[in-house]
Amino acid sequence: MLTVSEKEHLNQQGFLLLESLIPLDTTAELRERSLALAEAEKAAGKGHTYLANDSAQRVWNLVGKGEVFEAAIQHPKVLAGMAYLLGVD
């Protein structure tokens, strides 16, 4: 499902920007849910912050924290990219 030019870009640059892949309402939901999870983890004393003044925070294993994250990584174009890089198995 990747085009020849997408494969070439992935081979040469090591990444592939998939613009407009996920609908805007879904991206808004992903953002809102991510921010809520980050805030909840921070409030519970389990937030992983780093950089100067703890200005960045990592939320681990988003795919295990909601169907919206699971669906985002299962888009056919994302799966095609992973299969191209890693093989179908």
Residue pairs with C-beta under 8 A, 6 or more apart in sequence:
1 76
1 77
1 79
1 80
2 10
2 16
2 77
2 80
2 81
2 84
6 16
6 81
7 84
9 16
10 16
10 81
10 84
10 85
16 81
18 77
18 78
18 81
21 75
21 77
21 78
22 30
22 72
22 75
26 68
26 71
26 72
29 68
30 68
30 69
30 72
33 65
33 66
33 68
33 69
34 59
34 62
37 59
37 62
37 65
38 47
38 57
38 59
41 47
41 48
41 57
41 59
42 49
42 57
47 57
48 57
48 58
48 59
48 60
49 55
49 56
49 57
49 58
50 56
50 57
50 58
59 65
62 69
63 69
63 70
63 73
72 78
